[in-house]
Amino acid sequence: MPKKRASRGRSKGGKGSSGVVHCSQCGALVPRDKAKKVTGRITLVEPALAKELKAQGAYIPLSTDVKFYCVSCAVHRGIVKVRSEAERRTGGRLW
């Protein structure tokens, strides 16, 4: 049977089972090493107020927002693209 992806769609290697996380969009349980992780920086202060505070020399901390998406939600949101068969096996590298 042909092998679609060299990594079988996961990044665990030979380490056994990995934990599961919930997809941030649909709530599906996805293995942590298969889920697509997206980190973003969010501020808790409005931009206009932040600009004034920065002008006065205040430090405005940024909070890190981490979201995990299942593969189908990641494709739907454009986080990962649909790739051709040759690209799938090589992890995006064309040799």
C-alpha positions in Angstrom: 0.0 0.0 0.0 1.4 3.4 -0.9 2.6 5.7 1.9 0.9 9.1 1.8 3.2 10.9 4.2 6.7 10.1 5.5 5.7 11.1 9.1 2.2 9.5 8.9 0.8 13.0 9.6 2.4 13.2 13.1 5.6 14.5 14.6 6.0 12.0 17.4 8.7 9.8 15.9 9.0 6.6 18.0 8.1 7.9 21.4 4.8 6.1 21.8 1.5 7.8 22.6 1.2 11.5 23.1 -1.4 13.5 24.9 -4.5 14.9 23.3 -5.8 18.5 23.0 -9.1 20.0 22.0 -9.4 21.9 18.7 -10.0 25.6 19.4 -12.6 25.7 16.6 -14.6 22.5 16.6 -13.7 21.0 19.9 -12.5 17.7 18.5 -9.9 15.7 20.4 -6.7 15.7 18.4 -3.3 14.1 19.3 -1.0 16.9 20.5 1.7 16.1 18.0 -0.8 16.1 15.1 -2.6 19.3 16.0 -1.5 22.6 14.4 -0.3 25.0 17.1 -0.9 28.7 16.5 0.5 31.3 19.0 -0.5 34.9 19.0 0.3 37.9 21.1 -2.7 39.8 22.5 -2.8 43.0 24.5 -5.2 43.6 27.3 -5.2 47.4 26.7 -7.0 49.3 23.9 -4.6 50.6 21.2 -5.4 54.3 21.8 -4.8 53.9 25.5 -1.7 51.9 25.0 -0.2 54.6 22.7 -0.7 57.2 25.4 0.8 55.0 28.1 3.8 54.2 26.0 4.4 57.9 25.4 4.5 58.3 29.2 7.0 55.4 29.4 4.8 52.7 30.8 5.4 49.0 30.1 2.5 47.3 28.5 2.8 43.5 28.8 1.6 41.2 26.0 -0.2 38.0 26.7 0.6 34.9 24.6 -2.5 33.1 23.2 -2.0 29.5 22.2 -4.5 27.7 20.1 -4.5 24.2 18.7 -6.4 23.3 15.5 -7.3 19.9 14.0 -6.1 19.4 10.5 -9.5 20.0 8.8 -10.0 23.3 10.8 -6.5 24.4 10.0 -7.0 23.8 6.3 -10.4 25.7 6.5 -8.8 28.7 8.2 -5.8 28.7 5.8 -3.2 27.9 8.5 -2.0 24.9 6.4 -2.4 24.5 2.6 -3.5 21.5 0.6 -0.3 20.1 -1.0 0.3 17.9 -4.0 1.3 14.2 -3.5 5.0 14.8 -4.0 5.1 17.7 -1.5 3.2 15.6 1.1 5.8 12.9 1.3 8.8 15.2 1.5 7.4 17.6 4.1 7.2 20.5 1.6 10.8 20.0 0.3 11.0 19.2 -3.4 14.1 17.1 -4.2 
